[in-house]
Amino acid sequence: MKIFEAHEFLKIAQDFTHLAESSATGATEIIEGVHGEATLFLLRDVRQRCLAMGLRVTAQALQETETQIGYGALTWGRFIPRAEETVNILRHELSTILLLGVDPDKEKYFKEIQPFGAVVASAFPQAATDIEEAAKCFALDRGTATVFHLMRVMEEGLKALAKLLGIPYAPSWESYISQISDKIETKHKKKGVKWKKDEPFFKEILGTLVAVKIAWRNPTMHIVRTYQPDEAEDVFRAVRTFMQKLADRIAPKEAGMFAALLKWATTDTIPVAPEVTGYQDPFLKDDEKTK
């Protein structure tokens, strides 16, 4: 898909106007000298803009006119009908192109490379494509497609949350959520200090997951409903907030790993891997963890 900037059409029209004004001289005079250079400059400018917009036939017509001027074989009198013919070619070529306008208020969603922010992009690189596609679909008012991509993004968040809690791979959202709930519902006296500190965060995240699953994920993936753009916007904001909160918890660890890798790559010392003592369940009380 090509991106057309509206101001480019205006610039092309302005350049053709200037060309018409330049031709207001002796019909039998050869196009050369200062006026000839100025005309060639305008022709090249229009041709480059046409090529950038995929208007190849018009660009070819402009190229032929440039060549004639370069050979000193074109008078102002012959240039006028050639310019008019090129305008007609441009008009016909444009008639074969369907132009869709993006709402100015949504243009940023179409152009942004990291719609959820740099922290989310760093913490969830595997979700980058779906995040970008969700934003583009939203900018183009494709509500259902927006929600579809957002649910794929949420799935990456769900897997990351499970990993934080030491939960193995599960085949479905239901299975993940069930295991996360079991962790959260563990008796308070069996939970360590760290878990007790983090418990409000995990409870909030779980509540968001369950709400998304019931309200949007299941109806979308099982083709139960479609979404209007304003509904998709609500989902977009909810998923963005969820992923940002999760990324804030994950990003510091990822940053630490990157810093360590960078240090290894810039020194001659080969790092020694630390001794692995087994998985330390954050849910166990401190005196119950593996030593």
C-alpha positions as CSV (number, residue, x, y, z in Angstrom):
1,M,0.0,0.0,0.0
2,K,1.3,3.4,-1.0
3,I,1.0,6.4,1.3
4,F,-0.1,9.6,-0.4
5,E,0.4,13.0,1.2
6,A,-2.4,15.4,0.2
7,H,0.1,18.3,0.0
8,E,2.0,16.5,-2.8
9,F,-1.0,16.9,-5.1
10,L,-1.1,20.6,-4.3
11,K,2.6,20.9,-5.0
12,I,2.2,19.1,-8.4
13,A,-0.6,21.5,-9.3
14,Q,1.5,24.5,-8.3
15,D,4.4,23.3,-10.4
16,F,2.2,22.9,-13.5
17,T,0.9,26.4,-12.9
18,H,4.5,27.7,-12.8
19,L,5.3,25.8,-16.0
20,A,2.3,27.4,-17.7
21,E,3.5,30.8,-16.6
22,S,7.0,30.1,-17.9
23,S,5.7,29.3,-21.3
24,A,4.2,32.8,-21.7
25,T,6.9,33.9,-24.1
26,G,7.7,33.7,-27.7
27,A,6.2,30.6,-29.3
28,T,9.0,30.0,-31.7
29,E,11.8,30.5,-29.1
30,I,13.8,27.4,-28.1
31,I,13.6,26.5,-24.4
32,E,17.1,27.2,-23.1
33,G,19.1,29.5,-20.9
34,V,17.9,30.6,-17.5
35,H,14.2,29.9,-18.3
36,G,15.2,26.5,-19.7
37,E,17.0,25.5,-16.5
38,A,14.1,26.7,-14.4
39,T,11.6,24.7,-16.5
40,L,13.8,21.6,-16.3
41,F,14.0,22.0,-12.5
42,L,10.2,22.1,-12.3
43,L,9.7,19.2,-14.6
44,R,12.2,17.1,-12.6
45,D,10.5,18.0,-9.3
46,V,7.0,17.0,-10.7
47,R,8.4,13.8,-12.1
48,Q,10.1,12.8,-8.8
49,R,6.8,13.4,-7.0
50,C,4.9,11.4,-9.5
51,L,7.3,8.5,-9.2
52,A,7.0,8.6,-5.4
53,M,3.2,8.4,-5.8
54,G,3.4,5.6,-8.3
55,L,2.2,7.7,-11.2
56,R,4.6,6.1,-13.7
57,V,2.8,7.0,-16.9
58,T,2.8,10.7,-16.1
59,A,6.4,10.5,-15.0
60,Q,7.4,8.9,-18.3
61,A,5.6,11.8,-20.2
62,L,7.5,14.3,-18.2
63,Q,10.8,12.5,-18.8
64,E,10.2,12.7,-22.6
65,T,9.6,16.4,-22.3
66,E,12.9,16.8,-20.3
67,T,14.8,14.9,-23.0
68,Q,13.4,17.2,-25.7
69,I,14.4,20.3,-23.8
70,G,17.9,18.8,-23.1
71,Y,18.4,18.3,-26.9
72,G,17.4,21.9,-27.5
73,A,14.6,20.6,-29.7
74,L,11.5,22.1,-28.0
75,T,10.1,25.5,-28.5
76,W,7.7,27.2,-26.1
77,G,5.0,26.9,-28.7
78,R,5.4,23.1,-28.8
79,F,5.8,22.9,-25.0
80,I,2.4,24.2,-24.2
81,P,0.4,21.4,-25.9
82,R,2.8,18.8,-24.4
83,A,2.2,20.2,-20.9
84,E,-1.6,20.1,-21.5
85,E,-1.3,16.5,-22.7
86,T,0.7,15.6,-19.6
87,V,-2.0,17.2,-17.4
88,N,-4.6,15.0,-19.1
89,I,-2.4,11.9,-18.6
90,L,-2.1,12.8,-14.9
91,R,-5.9,13.2,-14.6
92,H,-6.5,9.8,-16.3
93,E,-3.9,8.1,-14.2
94,L,-5.3,9.5,-11.0
95,S,-8.8,8.2,-12.0
96,T,-7.4,4.7,-11.7
97,I,-6.3,5.1,-8.1
98,L,-8.6,4.8,-5.1
99,L,-7.5,7.3,-2.4
100,L,-8.5,6.8,1.2
101,G,-8.2,9.6,3.7
102,V,-7.1,9.0,7.3
103,D,-8.8,11.0,10.0
104,P,-6.3,13.7,11.1
105,D,-7.0,12.7,14.8
106,K,-5.9,9.1,14.0
107,E,-3.0,9.8,11.7
108,K,-0.5,9.2,14.6
109,Y,-1.8,5.7,15.0
110,F,-1.0,4.9,11.4
111,K,2.5,6.4,11.4
112,E,3.7,5.5,14.9
113,I,6.3,2.6,14.9
114,Q,5.8,2.0,18.7
115,P,2.1,2.8,19.4
116,F,2.4,1.4,23.0
117,G,5.6,3.2,23.7
118,A,9.3,2.2,23.9
119,V,9.1,0.3,27.1
120,V,6.5,-2.1,25.8
121,A,8.4,-2.4,22.5
122,S,11.6,-3.4,24.5
123,A,9.8,-5.8,26.8
124,F,7.7,-7.5,24.1
125,P,9.5,-7.4,20.8
126,Q,7.6,-10.5,19.6
127,A,4.3,-8.5,19.8
128,A,5.6,-5.5,17.8
129,T,4.0,-6.5,14.5
130,D,0.5,-7.0,16.1
131,I,0.8,-3.8,18.1
132,E,1.6,-1.8,14.9
133,E,-1.1,-3.6,12.9
134,A,-3.7,-2.9,15.6
135,A,-2.8,0.8,15.5
136,K,-3.0,0.9,11.7
137,C,-6.3,-0.9,11.6
138,F,-7.7,1.5,14.2
139,A,-6.5,4.5,12.1
140,L,-8.4,3.0,9.1
141,D,-11.6,2.4,11.1
142,R,-11.3,-1.4,10.9
143,G,-12.7,-2.0,14.4
144,T,-12.9,-5.8,14.4
145,A,-9.4,-6.2,12.8
146,T,-8.1,-3.9,15.5
147,V,-9.5,-6.0,18.3
148,F,-8.2,-9.2,16.7
149,H,-4.6,-8.0,16.7
150,L,-5.0,-6.6,20.2
151,M,-6.0,-10.1,21.5
152,R,-2.9,-11.5,20.0
153,V,-0.9,-8.8,21.9
154,M,-2.7,-9.7,25.1
155,E,-1.7,-13.3,24.6
156,E,1.9,-12.3,24.7
157,G,1.3,-10.4,27.9
158,L,-0.5,-13.5,29.4
159,K,2.5,-15.7,28.6
160,A,4.9,-13.2,30.1
161,L,2.8,-12.9,33.3
162,A,2.7,-16.7,33.6
163,K,6.5,-16.8,33.2
164,L,6.8,-14.2,36.0
165,L,4.9,-16.6,38.3
166,G,6.8,-19.7,37.3
167,I,3.8,-21.2,35.4
168,P,4.7,-23.6,32.6
169,Y,3.2,-23.4,29.1
170,A,-0.5,-23.8,28.8
171,P,-2.6,-24.5,25.7
172,S,-5.3,-21.9,26.3
173,W,-6.2,-18.6,28.0
174,E,-8.5,-20.5,30.4
175,S,-5.6,-22.8,31.5
176,Y,-3.2,-19.9,32.1
177,I,-5.8,-17.9,34.0
178,S,-6.8,-20.9,36.1
179,Q,-3.1,-21.5,37.1
180,I,-2.6,-17.8,37.8
181,S,-5.7,-17.8,40.0
182,D,-4.5,-20.8,41.9
183,K,-1.2,-19.0,42.7
184,I,-3.0,-15.9,43.9
185,E,-5.4,-17.9,46.0
186,T,-2.6,-19.7,47.8
187,K,-3.1,-19.3,51.6
188,H,-1.6,-16.1,52.8
189,K,0.5,-17.7,55.5
190,K,2.3,-19.7,52.8
191,K,3.4,-16.7,50.8
192,G,6.8,-15.1,51.1
193,V,7.5,-11.4,51.8
194,K,8.1,-10.6,48.2
195,W,4.9,-12.2,47.0
196,K,2.9,-10.3,49.7
197,K,4.4,-7.1,48.4
198,D,3.6,-7.9,44.7
199,E,0.2,-9.5,45.3
200,P,-1.9,-6.3,44.6
201,F,-0.1,-6.0,41.2
202,F,-0.9,-9.6,40.2
203,K,-4.5,-9.4,41.4
204,E,-5.0,-6.2,39.3
205,I,-3.5,-7.8,36.2
206,L,-5.5,-11.0,36.7
207,G,-8.7,-8.9,37.0
208,T,-7.9,-7.2,33.7
209,L,-7.2,-10.5,32.0
210,V,-10.4,-12.0,33.0
211,A,-12.4,-8.9,32.0
212,V,-10.7,-8.9,28.5
213,K,-11.3,-12.6,28.1
214,I,-15.0,-12.4,28.8
215,A,-15.7,-9.0,27.1
216,W,-13.5,-9.1,24.1
217,R,-11.2,-12.1,23.6
218,N,-13.8,-15.0,23.5
219,P,-16.4,-13.1,21.3
220,T,-13.7,-12.0,18.9
221,M,-11.8,-15.3,18.4
222,H,-15.1,-17.3,18.2
223,I,-16.6,-14.9,15.7
224,V,-19.5,-14.0,18.0
225,R,-19.4,-10.2,17.3
226,T,-17.9,-7.3,15.4
227,Y,-16.6,-4.0,16.7
228,Q,-17.2,-0.4,15.6
229,P,-14.3,2.0,15.7
230,D,-15.3,3.7,18.9
231,E,-15.6,0.2,20.6
232,A,-12.2,-0.7,19.2
233,E,-10.7,2.4,20.7
234,D,-11.9,1.3,24.2
235,V,-10.2,-2.0,23.7
236,F,-7.0,-0.4,22.3
237,R,-6.7,1.8,25.4
238,A,-7.4,-1.1,27.8
239,V,-4.8,-3.3,26.2
240,R,-2.2,-0.6,25.9
241,T,-2.6,0.2,29.7
242,F,-2.3,-3.6,30.5
243,M,0.8,-4.0,28.4
244,Q,2.4,-0.9,29.8
245,K,1.9,-2.0,33.4
246,L,3.3,-5.4,32.6
247,A,6.2,-4.0,30.7
248,D,7.1,-1.7,33.6
249,R,7.5,-4.9,35.7
250,I,9.5,-6.8,33.0
251,A,11.5,-4.0,31.4
252,P,14.0,-3.5,34.3
253,K,15.0,-7.2,34.1
254,E,15.3,-7.0,30.4
255,A,17.5,-3.9,30.7
256,G,19.7,-5.6,33.2
257,M,20.2,-8.6,30.8
258,F,21.0,-6.2,27.9
259,A,23.6,-4.4,30.0
260,A,25.2,-7.7,31.0
261,L,25.4,-8.8,27.3
262,L,26.8,-5.4,26.3
263,K,29.5,-5.7,29.0
264,W,30.4,-9.2,27.8
265,A,30.6,-8.1,24.2
266,T,32.9,-5.2,25.0
267,T,35.4,-7.0,27.3
268,D,37.9,-9.9,26.8
269,T,36.6,-11.6,29.9
270,I,34.5,-14.7,29.3
271,P,31.7,-14.7,31.9
272,V,31.2,-17.7,34.2
273,A,27.7,-18.8,34.5
274,P,26.3,-18.8,38.0
275,E,25.5,-22.1,39.7
276,V,21.8,-23.0,39.1
277,T,20.2,-24.0,42.4
278,G,16.7,-24.6,41.1
279,Y,13.6,-22.6,40.6
280,Q,12.7,-20.3,43.5
281,D,9.0,-20.1,43.8
282,P,8.0,-16.6,44.8
283,F,4.9,-17.9,46.5
284,L,6.7,-19.9,49.2
285,K,7.6,-18.3,52.5
286,D,11.2,-17.3,52.7
287,D,12.2,-20.2,55.0
288,E,10.5,-22.8,52.6
289,K,12.5,-21.8,49.5
290,T,15.2,-24.1,48.1
291,K,18.5,-23.3,49.6
